[in-house]
Amino acid sequence: MTGGLVLVTVWIVLAALAPVIAPYNPLAQNVNDRLQPPSQEHIFGTDELGRDLYSRVLYGGRITIPAGLLVVIFGGVLGVAVGSVAGYLGGLADEGLMRLSELFMAFPTIILAMAVTAALGPDIKNAIIALVVVWWPAYARLVRGQVLKVKNQEFVEAAHCVGASRIRILVRTVLPNTLSPIFVMLAVDVGAAILTFAGLSFLGLGPDPTSPEWGRMVSVGVDYFDQWWTWLFAGMAIALMVIAFNFIGDGIRDVNDPRLR
């Protein structure tokens, strides 16, 4: 987990300081220097329009990383709300909400996200909304299962006996005892969300084509595959972030697993 935290921290710091440490404007074009290999002047080389790829990768972190975090945060909050209500109330509420989640889960994530983004229009905000729409059902089903296990425990019955309201019991008593697997899933899902967001951008359904977004950079680089630097460094950035968040998720799981303590 430590290695993952260090790697994520380094990328977040680099992205935050991009306006200070990037040697060039990521949108500045210089066709005389187009498709230059890595050199002392351009350490990651240049793209098809002569833009400095090192600067674009740094600025790309300011788009891709926050997008992945927002997808997981909003999708997680929505899923936790739906799953906790379904599991705690049971009955028709449970049936209706779970059938709705199954409807969304019946479609492959990327396909449904593509459909929603295409309907809303290619844009960063719309891509995030599309991913939130397809992301919440997994959290809803996880939280529902955890709530079903907890809600009949003795300490919950004790809260009922002292007159606590159903909302207070759910928020203050039940949900805090379901958080461990949620945190693990959140950590792992950030990497998956970054990869999926980059996938939408790769397909042209993300930010503006001129944006220095990692998935978009890989997509453009594929057209110049023999100029390996045009796609390699953006692809490595995506891969490193996915691996780092998976390490963090595994570490959180190990910390919360009593068999490993």
Steps between C-alpha positions, in 0.01 A plus 500: 500500500787738578632485145154573362452797732840640406430464129155661525639783713780565251255515207259728687786737592631500141152571365441778754835662418469456124466875431828553686714205389373440144763645263250584223138596449323165441290654222781690326565365150830503313469306176872536435562270799220250431558133589839562653630205710592552868792739533652742745268773373186283503558214744183314393522614139233689307170403340366541147452876553835561667353525851726399788382161630659536844295815562188334363541193722539723807192704412315180411518398863291807583218355288518121529572460872225737625256342254566153642467626856172680428351193333579283802389758756164579340439141390593373844279748685203422277557125525541509878177700535302264277647181646457604862136599449426178310666277756357672806141544382470171310170407337387689191767766540769232494348324201454817297844647566683173442317431176596849387865434583487169313361683197808722491737209570354300212701714257881502477632808680683656207214436256238664723737787577556550127126508438435754776793720395393490136148602602622789716781606266879458522624706792693451825193569715280270295759222506512521881119497522487198271748309714317588822181364343665162437717496814251516787330155469806307616515708819126464552518122491808486723350732762163322493669170582697656784191672642304173492771337710516783753142614547394198710799515735443551871639854512250605232215346700628689805481826306139418410422434867627839616274674248747608231341593168546280195707765324726543803545124534586466133744792492658473846483128574467289186704684237818548710521121530493451122780738402800266479416328167371833363837667555679212328266522202535879483881481489508234230226670300690827460747320276217335308321834463816667370544218248135517389504880471817474294323238289213738427751768405684249281174445312442874459226524764696692760660845509561729206747346249760766581489424873812339647306201633685170530248282316468752219879518469522122465225508238689756290825311552354184350488680164877546529577163652855484366571824689472310829542802726169648381301234687741335742531761774127577526429125503759450774337775707163322480655162583694635799192664650292184458772286661550750784133511596481119484792481743321745731180295485688178578672671791174628647349153467797343680485757780132428558528121471518357856660183367804699387538714813 
